[in-house]
Amino acid sequence: MEQIFVKPAPQPEGQPALKVRKLINGYLAEGGELVNAEGYWLRRIADGDVVGAAPPDEPPEAQAAKSVPRMVKTNASNL
């Protein structure tokens, strides 16, 4: 599937950054993320919630590693 780089739309001076919910696992990173070009993200672009952008020089794998929460193993004795 084709992917696009999107980031939250810029806000007027003095207003907090817009938090855009992802389909799964939290919010879109303020610096933007590479996402699948599917209906959800295309609607967010049309609504003005996110803007298409050029990805930074960092490879997409490094960006994805930052945006994915780490899973922590626990066992019953640690609770």
GIQUIKA-V335059 format. One record per residue. RES is the residue in one small letter. SS is DSSP state (H for helix, E for strand, C for the rest). OMEGA is omega in whole degrees, 0 to 359 (* if undefined). Layout:
((RES/SS/OMEGA) (RES/SS/OMEGA))
This chain:
((m/C/178) (e/C/178) (q/E/177) (i/E/177) (f/E/179) (v/E/174) (k/E/180) (p/E/180) (a/C/179) (p/C/180) (q/C/177) (p/C/180) (e/C/177) (g/C/178) (q/C/179) (p/C/178) (a/C/179) (l/C/176) (k/C/182) (v/C/181) (r/E/173) (k/C/178) (l/C/181) (i/C/171) (n/C/165) (g/C/189) (y/E/176) (l/C/179) (a/C/181) (e/C/180) (g/C/179) (g/C/181) (e/E/174) (l/E/183) (v/E/175) (n/E/179) (a/C/181) (e/C/186) (g/H/183) (y/H/183) (w/H/177) (l/H/175) (r/H/178) (r/H/177) (i/H/180) (a/H/180) (d/H/181) (g/C/179) (d/C/179) (v/E/176) (v/E/173) (g/E/183) (a/C/174) (a/C/179) (p/C/176) (p/C/182) (d/C/182) (e/C/178) (p/C/182) (p/H/181) (e/H/180) (a/H/178) (q/H/181) (a/H/180) (a/H/179) (k/H/187) (s/H/181) (v/C/179) (p/C/180) (r/C/177) (m/C/181) (v/C/177) (k/C/175) (t/C/172) (n/C/187) (a/H/181) (s/H/179) (n/H/184) (l/C/*))
